[in-house]
Amino acid sequence: MLRTGQQHHPETARQSWQLLVFSVGGRRLAVKTLEVSGISQWNESIPVAGRTPFVTAVVRQGQIVLPVFDLAASLHLTVQGSSPLCLRVKHPLGKMAMCIDEEIPILSISRLGSTV
C-alpha cells in the first residue's frame, strides 16, 4: 500500500542503564549493574569436567559455590594483575563468577567541553 503525505516513523523507546565498566586482559567491557550481584577478591577456582564451553571450574564464595565462566579464554585474553577480582553476575540459570583484571577502569565523559 502506498502512503502519501506525512511519513510515520515508529517511536523509538529510549532506555538508559547504569553500567559497570571492568576489564579483562586490558580490554574494557561493560555490564548492566542490574545483572551484577557483586565484586570480591578472586578465590582459587576448582577445575570440573563438563561439556559447557568456557565453564570448566567452580569457585567458592563463602558458603556458595558458583560456576566460573572463563571470559578471558573466550576472548583469547589473559587476566591482568596479581590480585584479580571476581565479578558475580546474574544469569537466567543462576549466578556465575568471572575472573576480571584487578584494576577497575575509570571513565571520564565529556559533554560540550566539560568533564563529568
Secondary structure by P-SEA (a helix, b strand, c coil): cccccbbbbcbbbbbbbbbbbbbcccbbbbcccccccccccccbbbbbbccccccccccccccbbbbbccccccccccccccbbbbbbbbccccbbbbbbccbbbbbbbbcccccc
